[in-house]
Amino acid sequence: VILNPLASNVRFAGAAGSSFYSDMAIDDVSFIVPAPNDLAMLEWVSPLSGTTPSATMPIVVKVFNAGTAAQDSFPIKYSVDGGTTIVTEYTTDTIGPGDTLTYTFTATANMATPGYYDCGAVVSNPGDVNFANDTILTRPYLCQALSGSYTIGADSTDDFNTFFDATFALENCGVSGPVVFT
């Protein structure tokens, strides 16, 4: 919670209940002065699990200014292959304290093959001393909507190894026509 810097006290209020279990406890409260330069990678917006694979996948992230000073002209990076390839871009957008920026990278990613992708995004800000909130990691499962006949089994020619795998695909990819499992 961001507090007003002019506040001279903080109050906690609780209401008594009618049973023993209505007690209230407040523990591990700390107050810190935010750093002027603190950008946080808040969210990996897109792609998420269930997205259709694409060779030109747009990558979208959300950055939060957790600091007390407006920020502009900073690098944002992403990877969709576990960090083997890193794409770096510089934004000239300004983010005020407490505001967010939804950023769409101009460089798209080749995510044409269905399956899991080890993705990450990093915001780098000169003077940022809180590195713990600079990175976000995600592992979306990209897939086509199911339509047709599929086999479940341990053979290498089967479409799914287990019933769980088939159910996972149904839940995450959806259905675009009749589906039969054998």
N, C-alpha and C positions, 0 to 999 in steps of 0.2 A: 504494500500500500504506500503510495506516495503521500507524505504528510506536508502540510503547509510549513515552510521553514520559519514562519513567524510564530508558530504555536508554542505556548509555554508549558503545556501539560497535555497528557493523554489520559482519557478515562475509559474504563471498561465497565459495561453495565450488564447485569444479569438479573433474571427474575427467578424467585424461589418457587419451587413446585410443591406438590403435596406429598411427595414420597421421598425416600432416602436417596433414590437415584437421580434426583433433580439438581444435585450439586453442580457447581461450575468450577473449573480450574483453568488458570492461565499460566502457561509455562514457556520457557525458552523464548522470551521476547527480547529482541535486540533492535536498536535503532542505529542506522548508519547514515552517513552523509554520502549521497551519490557522487560519483566521479563526474567531472564535466564531459569526458569523452568515454561513453560506454554504449556501443551499439550491440544489439543482441539479435541473433538469428532466431526468430520467433516461430516460423512455420514453413514447412515444405508444402506449398499449395498444390503443385501439379508437376508431374503426373502422380496419381494415387493408384492403389490396387484397383483392378477392374478396368483400367484405361486400355483402349485398343492400341496395340503396338504401332509404332510409326518410325520411319527413317528420319523424320523431321519433327521430333517431339519438342514442343515448347516447354521450357523449364521456368517455373514461377515459384518465388519464395517471398516470405514476408519478414521484414527487418523492423525491429523496435528500437527506438532511441531511449535507453534507460538512463542516459546521462542528463546533465543539467544544461548543456550547451547544444545549440542547433548544429547539425552535422551535414556536410555535403562533400562531394568529390572523394568518394572512398571506394576501394575495390570490393567486389563481391565475386565469389568463386563457387563453382559446382563441379561435381563429378558424378557419373552414373555407372562407373566400373570399379568401384572400390578404391578410388584414388589413383589409379594408373594414369588416367588422363584428367587433367584439371583445366577447366575453362575459366579465365579471369576476365572480368569486365569492370569498367569504372562508371559509376553513376554520378551524374551532376545534380540529381534531385536533392532537395534540402528536406531533412527530417527534424522537426522541432522536438524539444524535450517532451517525452510521453506520447509521441506520435508514432505511427507505423507507416511503412512504405511497402507496397506490393510491387515487386520488381520482376519483370519478364525479361529474361536474357535474350539478347538478339541472336546469339548462337544457339541453334537448336541441337538436340542430341539424337544420335542414331540409336533408337530403341525399337528396332524393327522386329526383333526376335521375341516371341512370347516367352515369359518366364520371369524370374526374380531379377531385380537390379539393385545393387548396393550403391545407394545414392547418398550424397552429402552436400551441404552448402556451408560456406564460411563467409563471414563478413569481417574484413580487416580494417581497422580504424587506427590511424596514427594517434598515439597517446592513450589508447584503450588499455587499462590495467586489469580489467576483468575478462580474462580469456575463457572462463568457464561457460559463458553464454554466447560465444561467437560461432559455434558450430551446431548443426543439426544433422542427424543421420536418419535415414529411412530405407525401407526395403520393399518397394511396391512390386506387386505381381501383375504384370501386363499380359493381357490375354484377349482373344477373340470371343465373342458370344458363341455359345454352343448351339449347334444345329446338325442333326444327323445321328448316325450310329457310332457308338464308342465301345471299346472293350476294356474290361478291368481284369488285370492279372499280372503275374510276375514276368511274363515273357517280354522280350525287348520289342516285340511288334505291338504290344498292347498300348492303348492310349493312356491309361491310368494304371498305376501300380496297385492302388488300394481304393476301397470304397470312399475312404476319407479324402483322397486326392480328387476323386470325381465330384464329391460333395463340395469341396473347396472351390473347384472350378465353377460349379453351378452358382455358388453364393457370390463369388467375386467377379465372374465374367458375364453372368446372365445367360439368357436363352433367346435366340433369334428365330427359332423354328422348332419342329418336333425333335425330341432327343430320346434315344434308346440306348440303354446300357446293357451289355451282355457279359 
